Amino acid sequence: MYRPDQTGIDDPSVLRAAMHEISFGALVTPHAEGIEITHVPWLVREEGGKTYLESHIARPNPHWKLAGQGQSVVMFQGPHAYISPSFYPSKQIHGKAVPTWGYIVAHAHGTFEAIQDGDWLGAHLAALTQRHEAGRAAPWAVTDAPVAYIAALKRGIVGLRFEVARMEGKWKINQSKSEQDRSGTYAGLMAEGGDMARDLAESLEFFPKGDDQ
C-alpha cells in the first residue's frame, strides 16, 4: 500500500483497535485462476503474542477451499469522505487548493485456515453475535433460536481463522495541512452530516501530521 510519510500507521494496538471497530473486511486471496474476494465480518483475537482474525462464510463459497494455499490480505475500510477545497481558509488567500478524499484503512497480511468443527463454529457465532448485540436494550443470543435450526445453519458454513503476519494502515486525513486548514477540514466534515464524515473529522484530532497524498 502506498503510504507517504506519516500517513502510515504501524502501531499494532492502533491497527487492532481499528479492525475491531470497523469489523467488516474483505478477504482477498490470489490463486492460479485469478483473485477470490469475500466480504465478511471479523472478530479480532490476540493469542500467544499473535493476532488472529476469525469469521465464517457460506459453504458454497469456494474461497474457503483456498485455505493454506499462500498469502492473503484482509482489508478494512473505515470512515471516508469527500473533502472540498472550500473547507480551507487558505483557499481564500492563494486559491491553491483542490478536492481530495479522506479515509482510514487497515490491512492484515497473512494466511488462513478453514474450520469445520461444530464446537468452534458454535463458539464463534456466539462471540460474533455478542460483539454486535452488546448494548442493545434486548440483545439477541444464538440460544434464542431453536437448537435444531442453529445446527442446520452451522452445517451450511465454514469457519475462517486468519493468522496475521503483518499489519499496515493509512490515515489520510489532511495531517499535512496548516492548523487553520485542519480546523477548516474538521468543521467542514462535521457540517456535512453523516456518520462517516463525522468519524473522519474526529479522527483528525488524534493523529499526527504527515504528507497528505
N, C-alpha and C positions, 0 to 999 in steps of 0.2 A: 504494500500500500504506500502510495506517495505521501510523505509526511514532511512538509517543510519544517524548519527549525521551530521548536517549541509548540507546534500544533500536535506533535506526537505525545501520547500518554503511554507510559510503560509500567507504571506502578501497579503491581498485581492486585493490591487491595482496591484500588480505584476501578480497575477493569472488571474485577469480580463483582463489585457493587453495581457497576453499570449493567452488566449482563443479568444480574439478579433483578434489577429494577425494570429493564426493558423486557426481559423474559422470553420474548418471541424472536426466533432467529432462523436463518436459512442455512441448512446443511448443504455444502457444495462438495461433490466428490467427482474428480475426473476419472475416466476409465477409457478402455480401448475404443468404445463406440462414440464417445462424446463426454458430456458432463451431466451428472444427475443432481438435481436441486430439489430439496424438500423444505417447506416452511412449517415449523412446529414450535410449540412452547418448550422451554427447557428449565430444569432445576439446576442450580449451581451447588456443587458439593466440594468440600475440602477434606481430603483423607490422606493421612501419612505424608503431609507436605506437598501433596499434588492436588491439582484442580480437575474435577470431572464435571461434565455436563450430562444430564440424563433426560431422555424423552422417550417417545414411542410413536410408531407410525402404523398405518393400516397394513395388514399382511399382504394384500395385493400390490402394494407399492414395492417395486423391485429394488429400491435404494438399500434396504437392509441386507440384501444379498451381496453388496459390495464391502461388507464389514471385513476388516483385516486385509484389504487389498490396496493399501497405500494411504497417502496423506489426504486429509480432508480439511475443510475450514468451516467454522460456524460463524456467520456474520450477523451481528446485532445492530440494527439501525435505530438510533434513539431519536430525540426530537430534532426536527429540521424545519427550516422556514426560509422564505424569500426575504432578503434584506435590501431595502430600497436606498438609493443614494440620498433620498430626501431625509433619511434618519440622521445624516451627518451635518452638524453645524458648519464644518469646514467647506461643505459644498457651496455655501453662500459666499465664501471668501475667494476661493480659487476655481471652483467648478470641476476640480479633478476628482471625480467620483463616478463609479459605475455600479450597477447592481451585482449582487453576489448571492450565494446560497450558504446559509449557516447550517451546520449539522454536527451531530455526535455519532460516532460509530465505534464498535469494538469487535475485533476479530479474534477467534480462538483457533489455532492450528493444532492438528494432532491426528489421531486415529480413533476409530470407534469399533465397538463390538456389538453384535446383535444378541439380545437376551430373550429367551422364550420361556424361562422359568416362571411358573404361575405365581409363586410366592413373591418373587422380585417384582413382577408386574403389579400385584396387588398392593404392595407397599409403595411402589412408585405412584400409582394412581391416587392412593390415599394422600400422599405427601403433596402431589401436584394440586389436588383439589383443595387441601388445607391451605396451601400457599395463596390461592386466589379467592377462597371463600372467607378467609380470616377478616374479621372486622365487619362483616355483614350482620344485620340485625338477626337474621335466621339463617346461619350458614348451612349449606347443603353438605352432606358427607356421603361417601361411597356406600356406607352401611344403610343409608336411607332407601336405596334401591334393592329390589329382590335379589337374593344371593344367586339364584339360577340365571337371572338376567345379566348380572355383572360377570359371572363365569363365562357366559356365552360371548360377551363383548371382549373379554380378555383373550379368548381363542382367536379373535379376529385382528389382534395387534401383535407387534413385535417391539420389544424394548430396545433402546439405543443407549449405550454408555460410551461417552466420548472422553478419552484421556487427553487432556490439554498439554501439549509440549511447549507451546509458545503463545503469548497473548500480545496484542498490539491495539492501540486505539488512536483515534484522531478527533480532537475537539477543534473544529473550525468555527470560531465564534467571535471573529474580529478582535482577537487578542492584540494584534499589532497596531491597532488604531490608537489615536491620542485619547486621553482621558475624556475629552469632550465628545469625541465621536463614539467612544464606547458607551458613554452615558446616553448619547442620542440613539444608539442601537438598542440599548435596554428599553428606553422609553418608547421607541417605535414599535418594537416587538410586543411590548405589553399592551400598547394601544391597538395592535392588530386583532387581538382577541384570539381565542382558541388555545387549547391546552399545549400544543407543541410549541407555538410561538412563545407562550409564557414560560414554559420549561426551559427553552433555549435561552431566553433572556436571563432567567435566574442562574443558569449555568455560567453566564458571562462574569458573574460576581465572584466565582470560586476558583477560576483557573488563571494561570499566569499568562502574560502577554507572549506573543510569538509572531512569526511571519505568517500572515493570513493569505494563503494562496490556494 
